[in-house]
Amino acid sequence: MFQARQGKEIVLTMENRPGRLFEVSKLLAERGVSILAVIGAITNGDCLIRLVTDDNLRAADALTEKGYEPSEGNVILLELPHKPGILKRMSEVLADEGIDIHYVYGSALMDDEKCLLVLHTENDDHALPRLNQLT
């Protein structure tokens, strides 16, 4: 069963240098904020980090206090069964609806029954109910 809900992610764009992910994750750990999903990349020479946490308000406050400039973005948080073909099924439904996926990230451990995907589309409001209709 697919469970899709509207969510928020914290987005950080900063000068790239070694240790950026360590700095951010250490700060959030010290504030008791759990990171549920993360993706990091170098884009045009800058470090881009996207985070889904268990407390985005506390995370954003902590980051701002340390001089970071976090922004918040809308995403879809999608819990789904961890089995072969599930990503194909999810992306097929969005493709059939003509909904462009702008980015997706997620993970699961081999023995987990569920996985979490974080995605943002060109039209999350249209994608969300469609994803919840999946079985």
C-alpha positions in Angstrom: 0.0 0.0 0.0 1.3 3.4 -0.9 1.0 6.2 1.6 1.7 9.6 0.1 1.5 12.9 2.1 2.6 16.4 1.7 5.9 17.2 3.5 8.6 19.8 3.8 12.3 19.6 3.3 15.1 22.0 4.3 17.3 23.2 1.5 20.8 24.5 2.0 22.9 26.0 -0.7 26.4 27.1 0.3 29.9 27.3 -0.9 31.3 23.9 -1.3 34.2 22.7 0.9 35.1 19.5 2.6 33.1 18.8 5.8 29.9 20.6 4.9 27.7 17.6 5.5 29.5 16.9 8.8 29.0 20.5 10.0 25.2 20.3 9.2 24.6 16.8 10.6 26.6 17.6 13.8 24.7 20.7 14.4 21.3 18.9 14.0 22.4 16.0 16.1 23.4 18.4 18.9 19.9 19.9 18.8 18.3 16.4 18.9 17.0 16.7 15.4 16.7 13.4 13.5 17.4 13.3 9.8 14.9 11.1 8.0 16.2 11.6 4.5 19.1 13.5 2.9 20.6 14.1 -0.5 23.7 16.2 -1.2 25.3 17.3 -4.5 27.7 19.8 -5.9 25.8 22.1 -8.3 27.7 24.8 -10.2 30.4 24.7 -7.6 28.0 25.1 -4.7 27.1 22.5 -2.1 23.3 21.7 -2.2 21.9 19.7 0.7 18.2 18.7 1.0 17.0 17.3 4.3 13.8 15.9 5.7 13.8 15.9 9.5 11.6 15.0 12.3 11.5 18.7 13.3 12.1 21.2 10.5 11.4 24.2 12.6 14.0 23.4 15.2 16.4 22.4 12.5 16.0 25.6 10.5 16.3 27.7 13.7 19.6 25.9 14.6 21.0 26.3 11.1 20.0 30.0 11.0 21.7 30.6 14.4 24.9 29.2 13.0 24.9 31.5 9.9 23.3 29.1 7.4 20.5 30.3 5.2 18.0 27.4 5.1 14.9 27.5 2.9 11.9 25.2 3.0 10.5 23.4 0.1 7.4 21.3 -0.5 7.8 17.6 -1.2 5.8 14.4 -1.3 6.8 11.9 1.3 5.9 8.4 0.0 6.0 5.3 2.1 5.8 2.2 0.0 6.5 -1.5 0.1 10.1 -2.4 -0.4 10.0 -4.9 -3.2 11.2 -5.1 -6.8 9.3 -2.9 -9.3 7.9 -0.5 -6.8 9.8 2.5 -8.2 8.8 1.5 -11.7 5.1 1.4 -10.6 5.3 4.8 -8.9 7.1 6.5 -11.8 4.8 4.8 -14.4 1.7 6.3 -12.7 3.2 9.8 -12.8 4.4 9.3 -16.4 0.9 8.2 -17.4 -0.5 11.4 -15.8 2.0 13.5 -17.6 3.6 14.7 -14.3 7.3 15.5 -14.5 9.4 14.4 -11.6 11.9 17.2 -10.8 13.8 15.1 -8.3 13.5 12.0 -6.1 15.6 10.5 -3.3 15.1 7.7 -0.9 16.3 4.5 0.6 15.6 1.3 2.5 17.7 -1.4 4.1 17.6 -4.8 2.6 15.5 -6.4 5.3 13.0 -3.5 5.7 9.5 -4.0 4.5 8.9 -0.4 3.6 11.0 2.4 2.0 10.7 6.1 2.0 10.9 8.2 -1.2 11.0 12.0 -1.2 10.0 13.5 -4.4 9.0 16.9 -5.9 7.1 17.1 -9.2 6.0 19.9 -11.5 2.5 19.5 -9.8 2.6 17.9 -6.4 -1.1 18.7 -5.8 -2.1 16.5 -8.7 0.5 13.8 -8.0 -0.4 13.3 -4.3 -3.9 12.0 -4.7 -2.9 9.9 -7.7 -0.1 8.2 -5.7 -2.5 7.5 -2.8 -4.8 5.6 -5.3 -2.0 3.0 -5.9 -2.2 -0.4 -4.5 
